[in-house]
Every structure is written in structure tokens, then in C-alpha cells.
Amino acid sequence: MDERTALGLLADRLAPTGDDAAVVEDLVFTIDMLHASTDFPDGTTRYTAGWRAVGASLSDVAAMGAEPIAAVAVYAAREFESEELLAFVEGAIDVCDAVGGQYVGGDLDEHPEFSASTAAIGRTDAPVLRSGAEPGDVVCVTGTLGRSAGAIALFAEGEIDRANDLFRFEPRVATGRALAPHANAMMDSSDGLARSLYQLAEASGVGIAVESPLPIDDVVTEVAADDVERRELGVFFGEDFELVSAIDPDKLSTARKASPVAVTPIGHVEADGGVTLDGEVLADRGYTHGE
């Protein structure tokens, strides 16, 4: 089974499932796992790895419109080197500090491949799910798309410092909190814009029509060979950890003003019709863990 099939299997056994984080009373919980071979290109510093790994879980908290409380991590490596371990923890602490959460520790494990498992907990009395999008809602995305794709290209080109900087995204916690009162549905874009649109549409039982231009990061234009690759990296690559939301059009202006980062309308929710970009069916492709 691939990841999506496995998730579908578990959905039949565990309910409710399918959102960025689980909701238990007024708390949201999430957990993630990242590996050197699939998530940390050569040149990724341990500081960046700590920031990014914990940031991935904090992004799930952000997508629920929740306030972060705390995060933990498992650090696994073939051997423990003091500078690398301390750098990882510093990255974890700093990303938590950046969004108002607290890093409270974790576990150590010996493993043939450097890996990190992270979990985060947040609080909200009104979580924003993926299942609330309604026809007529405006589909929006925060920030820019393709930042991680650009970083990986720069790692390959040897621009290590710049690539690490791009890899240290700031989880959109403040924006998630700002959008929560206005959004009918929300999720993060870790699997890529296209896959996220399909996930949101499926959860809400709606269609989504998106139009160009999309807010693709300048670094993508810099590293892409042509417009085809630019679209590929910006729309399908994933791992950007921006927020994709469906917002009532009457609340859109207020929501955008409340957000500390740019919130760009890219389309609208339809009663049905699948997911389209500029009137053409958008392929259901994106990041798959383990590839």
C-alpha cells in the first residue's frame, strides 16, 4: 500500500480522522516523522532539521486555528554527537519560541538513519476542520508556494546557507489564529497545493476551481528551467507548510486584514466538479511520505 491507501484503511478503523490534527475536547494533537533520506537533503544542518521537524507538527496546530502549547521530539541517529544533538534541540526550541509554544523535550534513540519524530499539542475551543467548505467560499493560500522545492534545488547546487534559510519556514500559527474566526475549512499545504485542494474538496464534499496566477515564490522562477517546471515545483512539490483555506466571501476582507502574512485568493468552492486550474482538471499529485 502507498501512504494514501494506508490512511484510507485506518480511516475505516479510527474515527474521526482526516484533519491536520486530532481534536480531544479543547486540545489538538499531531505527530510527524521525518528521515534523512526523504526529508533532509545533504547539507541540512541539525539546527535546520530540529526547526523543520518540530515546525512540521506546529504547522498542523496552525491549520486547526489553535494556539500552540508544547512540542516534543525523538532524535534518532547512528551515534550521538554533542554539537549535532545540541544544534537540533536549539532549532526545536527556536521554532517553538517563534510561534509562542514551548519545546519540552523528547527521547533519544540509536538508528542507522538520522530521523526525527515530533509531536505537538495546541488549544482551541473552535477548531477549523477540512470538512466545512461551502459553495461560494473563496479559496485562499498564505505566503508563497514552492519555497521548499527551491531550497532542495539550492542544496543540490551547493548553496547550502541559503537553502537552509529557506528550509526554516515559520509555522503559520498567528495566521491560523487570525483566519480561524472567518474560515469554514483550513489545512496546511505540506502535501502540495494540488493534493491539498483535493483533500479539502473530498473532506467537504465540494469542487474547487482555481485560477492563475498563483503566488509562486521567486526562488522557484530562479531555479526552474521553464514555465512547466515552475508550475510543477509550485503546485505539486509540497512541503511548503502554508495554509489553504475556504473563507466566506463576506468575511474575506476582514480575514486578510487580520493576517500577519499575505493571504491570496486563488479560486472558489463549487457545489461539485472536482478540482480545476484555469478550467482544466488539475492532477491529483503531491508529496508522498517515503518517496
C-alpha positions as CSV (number, residue, x, y, z in Angstrom):
1,M,0.0,0.0,0.0
2,D,1.0,3.6,-0.6
3,E,0.5,6.2,2.1
4,R,-2.9,7.3,0.9
5,T,-4.2,3.8,0.7
6,A,-2.9,3.1,4.2
7,L,-4.6,6.2,5.5
8,G,-7.8,5.1,3.9
9,L,-7.6,1.8,5.6
10,L,-7.0,3.4,9.0
11,A,-9.9,5.8,8.5
12,D,-12.2,2.8,8.5
13,R,-10.9,1.8,11.9
14,L,-10.3,5.1,13.6
15,A,-12.9,7.8,13.6
16,P,-12.8,10.7,13.2
17,T,-9.7,11.0,11.0
18,G,-8.5,13.2,8.2
19,D,-7.7,16.6,9.6
20,D,-4.3,18.0,10.3
21,A,-4.6,17.2,14.0
22,A,-6.9,15.2,16.2
23,V,-9.3,17.1,18.5
24,V,-9.9,16.0,22.0
25,E,-12.1,18.4,23.9
26,D,-10.3,21.8,23.6
27,L,-7.0,20.3,22.6
28,V,-5.4,19.4,19.3
29,F,-2.7,16.7,18.9
30,T,-0.5,15.9,16.0
31,I,2.6,13.7,15.3
32,D,5.1,13.5,12.4
33,M,8.2,11.6,11.3
34,L,11.0,12.8,9.1
35,H,14.1,10.9,7.7
36,A,17.4,12.0,6.3
37,S,16.9,10.1,3.1
38,T,13.5,11.6,2.3
39,D,13.3,14.9,4.2
40,F,16.7,16.3,4.9
41,P,18.9,16.8,1.8
42,D,22.7,16.7,2.2
43,G,23.7,20.0,3.7
44,T,20.8,20.3,6.0
45,T,22.2,21.4,9.4
46,R,21.0,19.7,12.5
47,Y,19.7,23.2,13.6
48,T,17.6,23.4,10.5
49,A,16.5,19.8,11.0
50,G,15.3,20.5,14.5
51,W,13.5,23.6,13.4
52,R,11.9,22.0,10.4
53,A,10.9,18.7,12.1
54,V,9.1,20.5,15.1
55,G,7.8,23.1,12.7
56,A,6.0,20.5,10.7
57,S,4.0,19.5,13.8
58,L,3.4,23.1,14.7
59,S,2.1,23.7,11.2
60,D,-0.6,21.1,11.9
61,V,-1.6,23.0,15.0
62,A,-1.7,26.2,12.9
63,A,-4.0,24.6,10.4
64,M,-6.6,23.9,13.1
65,G,-6.6,27.5,14.1
66,A,-5.1,26.5,17.5
67,E,-2.7,28.1,19.9
68,P,0.4,26.0,20.4
69,I,1.2,24.8,23.9
70,A,4.1,22.4,23.6
71,A,6.1,20.1,21.3
72,V,8.4,17.1,21.8
73,A,10.8,15.2,19.5
74,V,12.5,11.9,19.2
75,Y,16.1,12.3,17.9
76,A,17.4,9.1,16.3
77,A,20.9,8.7,14.9
78,R,23.6,6.1,14.4
79,E,25.6,7.9,17.2
80,F,25.1,10.9,19.3
81,E,27.5,13.8,18.5
82,S,27.2,16.6,21.0
83,E,27.3,19.5,18.6
84,E,24.7,18.0,16.3
85,L,22.4,17.0,19.1
86,L,22.6,20.4,20.8
87,A,22.0,22.1,17.4
88,F,18.9,20.0,16.8
89,V,17.5,21.0,20.2
90,E,18.3,24.7,19.6
91,G,16.4,24.6,16.3
92,A,13.4,22.9,18.1
93,I,13.4,25.5,20.9
94,D,13.7,28.4,18.5
95,V,10.9,27.4,16.2
96,C,8.6,26.9,19.3
97,D,9.7,30.3,20.6
98,A,8.9,31.9,17.2
99,V,5.2,30.9,17.4
100,G,4.7,31.2,21.2
101,G,4.9,27.5,22.1
102,Q,7.4,25.6,24.3
103,Y,9.8,22.8,23.5
104,V,9.6,20.4,26.4
105,G,12.0,17.6,25.5
106,G,11.6,14.2,24.0
107,D,13.6,11.0,23.6
108,L,16.8,9.7,22.1
109,D,17.2,6.5,20.0
110,E,20.0,4.8,18.1
111,H,19.1,4.2,14.5
112,P,21.0,3.6,11.2
113,E,19.5,6.7,9.6
114,F,19.1,10.1,11.2
115,S,15.4,10.5,11.8
116,A,13.1,12.7,13.9
117,S,9.7,12.1,15.2
118,T,7.8,15.1,16.6
119,A,4.5,15.8,18.3
120,A,2.7,19.0,19.2
121,I,-0.3,20.0,21.2
122,G,-2.4,23.1,20.9
123,R,-5.6,24.6,22.4
124,T,-8.7,25.9,20.7
125,D,-12.4,25.8,21.5
126,A,-13.3,26.2,17.8
127,P,-11.0,24.0,15.7
128,V,-11.2,24.7,11.9
129,L,-11.7,21.3,10.1
130,R,-11.2,20.4,6.4
131,S,-14.8,19.5,6.1
132,G,-16.6,22.9,6.4
133,A,-16.0,24.4,2.9
134,E,-19.2,25.6,1.3
135,P,-20.1,26.5,-2.3
136,G,-19.3,30.2,-2.9
137,D,-16.4,30.3,-0.4
138,V,-13.2,31.9,-1.6
139,V,-10.2,29.6,-1.6
140,C,-7.0,31.3,-0.3
141,V,-3.4,30.4,0.3
142,T,-0.9,32.1,2.7
143,G,2.5,33.2,1.7
144,T,4.1,31.8,-1.4
145,L,4.4,28.3,-2.9
146,G,7.5,26.3,-3.9
147,R,9.9,27.6,-1.2
148,S,10.9,24.0,-0.2
149,A,11.3,23.0,-3.8
150,G,13.6,25.9,-4.4
151,A,15.6,25.0,-1.2
152,I,16.2,21.5,-2.5
153,A,17.4,22.8,-5.8
154,L,19.8,25.1,-4.0
155,F,21.0,22.3,-1.8
156,A,21.9,20.4,-5.0
157,E,23.7,23.4,-6.4
158,G,25.8,23.8,-3.2
159,E,24.1,27.0,-2.0
160,I,23.9,25.5,1.5
161,D,23.4,28.5,3.6
162,R,20.6,29.9,1.5
163,A,19.0,26.5,1.2
164,N,19.0,26.1,5.0
165,D,17.4,29.5,5.4
166,L,14.6,28.6,3.0
167,F,14.1,25.3,4.8
168,R,13.4,27.0,8.1
169,F,9.9,28.1,7.5
170,E,7.8,29.8,10.2
171,P,4.7,27.8,11.0
172,R,1.6,29.9,10.2
173,V,0.3,29.8,13.8
174,A,-0.5,33.5,14.1
175,T,-2.2,33.5,10.7
176,G,-4.1,30.3,11.5
177,R,-5.4,32.0,14.7
178,A,-6.3,35.2,12.7
179,L,-8.1,33.2,9.9
180,A,-9.9,30.8,12.3
181,P,-13.0,33.0,13.0
182,H,-13.5,33.6,9.3
183,A,-12.6,30.3,7.6
184,N,-15.0,27.5,7.0
185,A,-12.3,25.0,6.3
186,M,-8.5,25.0,6.6
187,M,-5.4,22.8,6.2
188,D,-1.7,23.1,5.6
189,S,-0.1,22.6,2.2
190,S,2.6,20.1,3.3
191,D,1.4,17.7,0.5
192,G,1.5,20.4,-2.1
193,L,-1.2,22.8,-3.3
194,A,-2.9,20.3,-5.7
195,R,-3.1,17.4,-3.3
196,S,-4.3,19.8,-0.5
197,L,-7.1,21.1,-2.7
198,Y,-8.2,17.6,-3.4
199,Q,-8.1,16.7,0.3
200,L,-10.1,19.7,1.2
201,A,-12.7,19.1,-1.6
202,E,-13.1,15.5,-0.6
203,A,-13.5,16.2,3.1
204,S,-16.1,18.9,2.4
205,G,-17.9,17.1,-0.5
206,V,-17.4,20.0,-2.9
207,G,-15.5,21.0,-6.0
208,I,-12.8,23.7,-6.2
209,A,-11.9,25.9,-9.2
210,V,-8.6,27.7,-9.0
211,E,-7.2,30.4,-11.4
212,S,-3.8,31.7,-12.3
213,P,-1.7,33.5,-11.4
214,L,-0.7,31.6,-8.2
215,P,1.6,33.1,-5.6
216,I,4.7,31.1,-6.5
217,D,7.9,32.0,-4.7
218,D,10.6,33.9,-6.6
219,V,13.1,31.2,-5.9
220,V,11.1,28.8,-8.0
221,T,11.4,31.1,-11.0
222,E,15.1,31.3,-10.3
223,V,15.7,27.5,-10.2
224,A,13.1,26.3,-12.7
225,A,14.2,25.6,-16.3
226,D,10.9,26.8,-17.8
227,D,7.2,27.6,-17.0
228,V,6.3,23.9,-17.0
229,E,8.9,23.2,-14.3
230,R,7.9,26.3,-12.4
231,R,4.3,25.1,-12.2
232,E,5.4,21.6,-11.2
233,L,7.5,22.9,-8.3
234,G,5.0,25.5,-7.2
235,V,1.8,23.4,-7.4
236,F,2.8,19.8,-6.9
237,F,6.1,19.5,-5.0
238,G,4.7,20.3,-1.5
239,E,6.4,20.7,1.9
240,D,5.7,24.4,2.0
241,F,3.6,24.4,5.2
242,E,1.4,27.3,4.1
243,L,-2.3,27.4,4.9
244,V,-5.0,26.6,2.4
245,S,-8.4,27.9,3.5
246,A,-12.0,28.3,2.3
247,I,-13.4,31.7,3.5
248,D,-16.9,33.2,3.3
249,P,-16.6,36.0,0.7
250,D,-18.3,38.4,3.1
251,K,-15.5,37.8,5.6
252,L,-12.6,37.8,3.2
253,S,-11.6,41.4,3.6
254,T,-11.6,41.2,7.4
255,A,-9.7,37.9,7.3
256,R,-7.0,39.3,5.0
257,K,-6.5,42.4,7.2
258,A,-6.2,40.3,10.3
259,S,-3.5,38.1,8.9
260,P,0.2,39.0,9.6
261,V,1.2,37.5,6.2
262,A,-0.3,37.7,2.8
263,V,-3.5,35.8,2.2
264,T,-4.0,35.4,-1.6
265,P,-7.4,34.4,-3.1
266,I,-6.8,31.8,-5.8
267,G,-10.2,30.5,-6.6
268,H,-13.6,29.4,-5.2
269,V,-15.6,26.5,-3.9
270,E,-18.2,24.9,-6.2
271,A,-21.0,22.5,-5.4
272,D,-19.3,19.8,-7.5
273,G,-16.9,19.4,-10.4
274,G,-13.7,18.1,-9.0
275,V,-10.6,20.3,-8.8
276,T,-9.6,22.5,-11.8
277,L,-6.9,25.1,-12.6
278,D,-7.9,27.6,-15.3
279,G,-10.8,25.4,-16.3
280,E,-8.7,22.3,-16.8
281,V,-8.7,19.3,-14.4
282,L,-5.8,19.6,-12.0
283,A,-3.9,16.4,-11.5
284,D,-4.2,14.9,-8.0
285,R,-0.5,14.7,-7.3
286,G,1.7,15.8,-4.5
287,Y,4.2,14.9,-1.9
288,T,4.1,11.3,-0.6
289,H,5.9,10.3,2.5
290,G,8.5,7.7,1.9
291,E,9.2,8.6,-1.7
